[in-house]
Amino acid sequence: MVEDEEIEKIAVQTVIAYEESRGFEVQSVEEEDRGFDLISRRPHAEDPKTFVEVRFIEVKGRAGVGEIALTTHEFDTAERLKEDYWLYVVFNCATNPEIHVIKNPAVLGWEPLVKIEHYHVGANEILGASK
């Protein structure tokens, strides 16, 4: 999966607009490495300084429709926050964005991805190959 900054920006803007249209106040914490991108709060109807619902939202965007991956930090945060953690996947960001909202995404059937970080070779191979 290739990260596309413009697609992610469209996804976040789409989610913010969606949450605000529902009457929520949205705060971006994207730069704070908290395991989610947005905090969305619904103010109490009679006391706007009090919030009756809070969502910790991770936003994932795709140009079309494709698989989604969470970082280890995002996944651990989802497991810790459970019902308060929300995954908003925005498919078709390049054309007509569609939001898919998942509460407590840690319960989905995530499969760990293993990536190669290093390669190693033994001393015998080095000694045998040196000229």
Secondary structure, 3 states (H helix, E strand, C coil): CCCCHHHHHHHHHHHHHHHHHCCCEEEECHHHCCCCCEEEEEECCCCCCCEEEEEEEEEEECCCCCCCCCCHHHHHHHHHHHHHEEEEEEECCCCCCEEEEEECHHHCCCCCCCCCCCCCCCHHHHHHHCC
